[in-house]
Amino acid sequence: MNLQALSIRRTLPLALALPLCLALAFCLVACKSSGPGQSSADSAHPSAAPAGIDPRLQSQLAAASGFDYYLLNLSWSPEFCHGHPDAPECANHSTFVLHGLWPQNNDGGYPENCADAPGPSDPSAFADIYPDAGLLQHEWHTHGTCSGLSANDFFSAARAAVREVAIPTAFNNLDHQTSMTPDDILSSFTVANPTIPRASLALSCGNNYLTAVEVCLDKTLHPIACGPIRSCRANVVRIPPPR
């Protein structure tokens, strides 16, 4: 199943309340930003491992080879569920959900389908991040096998990574379609996540609809500046609410 499958919908009236609230929040946080001599990238690199990563897994993550960094893709579920209302993950009426933790290379390429290693011993143990067992298996074979980790360790790392990202409250409370600029959407994430610099974020869109927010992470799951990741170039993107 392809979470990036899109459907074109008729344009609905644009709502302004959400962009204005997020812009105000961003301005308030900007007033408290560090001075020009302090590097935001340095402040976004905590020394501690993300919650849920034990020392053994931390060591395994650090030792991985064959790629340069991870791209954490958080899919905007309402967009996918518009065209796939019967998909397992759509029953939860979620906002941003984990699509995948994808190994990437600095040259813009990425490894895929690196081995025939078996998937998780108990797929249901990861139902909180992958309600669809078919998607879990797809993510493992396509991306996880290139991580150098076992299946259980890979999905434990994915769970830890997604739990480190706070979803802006305005998105969780969205009850009508709205529109925002890509920069405003990503700025709302930096407001909600002070340890994630703007350079670590990218936006995915299709047909001027929001499809995903992406976070670039080093091999130990700390935010880093993104490499040649294409970000949405639309002037404004539509954001349908959870259904």
N, C-alpha and C positions, 0 to 999 in steps of 0.2 A: 504494500500500500504506500502511495506517495503522498506524504503530508503537504507537499508543495503543490498539489493539484488545486487549480483555481477555477472559479466560475464567475462569469461576468454578470453583474446585477445592474438593475436600473439605479440611477443616482437618486438618493433620498435627500431630504432637506438637511443642510449642514447645521450642526449644533456648535455653539461657541463657548459654552460654559466650561467644558473640560480644558480646552487650550488655554483659556484665560487663567483658570486656577493653577494649572501646571506652570504657566509662565511666571505667575506671582511667586510660587514656591521656589522656582529656580532663581529668581532675583534675590529672594531673601537669603538663600544659601550662598549665592555669589558674593554677597556683601561680607561674608565671613571667610572668604577664600584666603589662602596663604599668599604671602607676598611674592614678587617676581623671582626672588632668589631661591624659593623652595620648589623642588621638583614634584609635580603631582604624581608622576610615575613612581618615584621613590616612596612617597607616602602610601601608594596603593599596593605596596609589596610587603604585606605582613610576614613576619618570620614564621609564625605558627602555621601548621597545616590546617586546611579547612576542617570543620567539625565532621566527624565520621571517618576521618582518615587516620588510621593507627600507624605507628612507626614502621611496621612491616610493609604496609601498602605504600606509605610515603617513600620508602626506600625503593620499592618496585617502580613507582612512578618516575622517580628521579633517574633511574637506570635505563629507562626506555630509549630505544634507538630506532632509526629508520624514518623519523619525521622530526619536525622542528617545534611544533606547538599544537595546541588544541583549539578548535572552534566549537563553542557551546551554542547550539541553536535552540532558541526558545520560540516555538511556533505559536502564532496567534490562533488559538483553537477555533473561535467563531468563524473565521474565514474558511478554514478547512471543513468545518462541520456544516456549513451552508450547503456544500455539495455532497457531503457524506454524512447525513444525519443519523444513520444507523451504525456508524463506527463506534466501537466500544468506548473510546475516550470521550465521545460526545455526550454520553449519558450524564457526565459530571457537570456539564455547562461551565467548563473552566475558561480561564482567560489565556495566559501564557502557559504552555506545557512543554515539557522536554521533547524535542525531536531527536537530538543526538549530540554526542560528544565526538567530534570528528578530528582525527589526526590531520595536520596540514603541513605543507612545506613552505619555506620562505620564498621559493621561486613562483608561488602561485598554484603549484600542483598539489596533489594529495594522493596518498596510497589507498588502494581499495582491494578487498578480497584477498588478503595476504596469506591465508591458511585455511585448512579444513577443520580447525579445532572445534570441538563440540561447544554448544552454548551453555547457559547456566544449568547447574544440576537441578534447580527448582525455579523455573521461570516465575512462578507465582510469588516468590520472595521479592520480586521487583515490580509487582502489580501497581504499587503506588506511583511509580514513574512511567511504567509502560502497561496500561490496562489491556492493550492489544498484544497478545503473545506473538502474533505474526510480525508485528513491527519490531518487537524486541529481538527476534531471531534475525530479521533483516539488518538491524543496526549492528548486531554482533558480527555477522558474516561480512558485511560490507565495510564496516569501520573498526569494530572492536578487535578483529583479528590482526589489525595493523598496529595495535597499541603496545604489544609486547606483554600484555597482562592476560591472566586467565579470565574467563567470562565473568565469574563472580566478582573478581577484583575490578574489572572494567566497569561493570554496572554499579558497583559500590562507589567507584570514583565519580561516575556520572551523577549518581544521587547526591553525593557530597557537593559537587560543583553546582548543581541547580539549586540546592538549598542555600548556597551562599549569595544568591541573587534575590534581592527583595523586589517584588513587583510593586510599582507605584500604586498607591491606594486608589487613585482616580480610575485606573483601569479595572481594578477589582470591583468598583462600584458602578461601572458603566451600565446604563440601562437604556441607551438609545445610541443610534449611529452618530458619530462625530467625525471631524476631519482635523488633522494636524499636519504641520510640516515635519519632515523626517528629523530635522534638528531639534524641534521641540519634544518629539517622542524620546529621542536619545538623551536630551537634557533632563527629562523627568527621571530617567534611570540613574543618572549621575547624582541627582538630588536624593533619591531614595537609597543610593549605594555610594556613599562618600569614598569608599576605598576602590571604586572602579572608575578610572579616568576616562574621559570622553574618547581618547585615542584607542581604548580597548573595545569600543562598541561599533557595531555596524547594523544597518537596517535592511531587511529584505521586503520587497513589495512586488505585487503583480497586478497589472491592470489598474494601478493606482489604489490598490487595497493593501493594507498592512498584512504581511504574511509571517514575519519573524523579527525578533531582535537577537543579535548574535554577540557573544562575548569572546574575545581572544584571551587564551590562558596559556601560561607556560606549562611545562610537563608536570609540575607539582601543583597545578591548578590555581596559580596566582595570576591576576590580570596583567597583561602586557599589551603594548601597542600592537595593533593589527598589522599584518603584512599586506600583501596585495589582495585584500578582500573587497569585492565590489559592494558598495552600499547604494541603497535606493536613491535615484536621482530625481524622483518626482518632486514637483513643487509642493504638493499637498497629497496626503494619503487618507483614504477613508478607513474608518475603524468601526466595523459592525459590532454590536454588543453580544454577549453570550445569550444563547437562546434556551 
